[in-house]
Each structure stands twice: as C-alpha cells, then as structure tokens.
Amino acid sequence: MANAEDFESLITDFLATELLGASGPKIDPDENLFVSGHVDSLGIMRLIAHLETELALEIPPADLVPDNFRSVRVMAEYLNRMAAAGAQ
C-alpha cells in the first residue's frame, strides 16, 4: 500500500511534467499552490483526474474543497487517509 511520501511523489511528478514544465519552479510540499499561482482551478481538476486514474479511486464530490488540495503535503495526507479507510 502506498504511503504519504509515495503520494507526494506522484503529485509533484504530475505538477512538474503536466502543469509547470520540467524547467518550472520547485514546489515546496507545504506551499499553497493556489496562492502561489502554480495551480489554477483547471489545473487542480486535471490533477484530481490524474490521481483518480492512477490510484483507481474516486474522490467524493463533498471532498473537492480547496482545504484538501491546497498543498502537495495536504493532498498526500488526504490520499493517505483515503487509502487507509479503503483498506479497512
């Protein structure tokens, strides 16, 4: 089973390859992606679609709130909680 570090890596890889470009800025795991301007609403939806596909999960509509996706670390912790709940 994946852990929070695995999820962080999956998220940062997608950000680097699909949203920011390989020569884009390095993202701090605690940096607010919305405030920094690194991710907009379309970008976060692309990221969520990617995560759902890669992890074979569905993020409930009620969980699609900025507080769950504001930083790489917050997203990884959210996905880790979802994975743990699904394993029970």
C-alpha positions in Angstrom: 0.0 0.0 0.0 1.2 3.5 -0.8 2.1 6.0 1.9 2.1 9.8 2.1 5.6 10.0 0.6 4.5 8.0 -2.4 1.5 10.2 -2.9 3.7 13.3 -2.6 6.0 12.0 -5.3 3.0 11.2 -7.6 1.6 14.7 -7.1 5.0 16.5 -7.6 5.8 14.4 -10.7 2.4 15.4 -12.3 2.9 19.0 -11.4 6.4 19.1 -12.9 5.5 17.2 -16.1 2.0 18.4 -16.9 1.4 21.7 -15.2 4.7 23.6 -14.6 7.1 22.0 -17.1 10.4 20.4 -16.3 12.1 23.7 -16.0 9.4 25.1 -13.8 9.8 26.1 -10.2 10.5 23.5 -7.5 7.4 23.2 -5.3 7.8 23.1 -1.5 5.4 20.4 -0.2 3.8 22.9 2.2 3.5 25.8 -0.3 -0.1 26.9 -1.0 -0.5 26.0 -4.7 -3.4 28.4 -5.2 -1.9 31.4 -3.5 1.4 30.9 -5.3 -0.4 30.8 -8.7 1.2 27.4 -9.6 -2.2 25.8 -9.9 -5.5 27.2 -11.0 -9.0 25.6 -11.0 -8.4 23.8 -14.3 -5.0 22.5 -13.2 -6.4 21.1 -9.9 -9.1 19.3 -11.8 -6.5 17.8 -14.2 -4.5 16.7 -11.1 -7.6 15.2 -9.4 -8.5 13.3 -12.6 -4.9 12.0 -12.8 -4.9 10.9 -9.2 -8.2 9.1 -9.6 -6.9 7.3 -12.7 -3.5 6.4 -11.3 -4.8 5.3 -7.9 -8.1 3.7 -9.2 -10.2 5.7 -6.7 -13.0 8.2 -6.8 -12.7 11.3 -4.8 -16.2 12.1 -3.4 -17.7 15.4 -4.6 -18.0 16.5 -0.9 -14.2 16.3 -0.6 -13.5 18.5 -3.6 -12.8 21.5 -1.5 -9.7 23.8 -1.5 -8.7 22.7 2.0 -8.0 19.1 0.8 -5.9 20.3 -2.2 -4.1 23.5 -1.1 -0.6 21.9 -1.0 1.3 18.8 -2.0 1.6 17.7 1.6 -2.1 18.3 2.4 -3.1 16.3 -0.8 -0.8 13.4 0.1 -2.2 13.3 3.7 -5.7 13.3 2.3 -4.9 10.5 -0.1 -3.2 8.5 2.6 -6.3 8.8 4.8 -8.5 7.6 1.9 -6.2 4.7 1.2 -6.2 3.7 4.9 -10.0 3.9 5.0 -10.3 1.8 1.9 -8.0 -0.9 3.3 -10.3 -1.5 6.3 
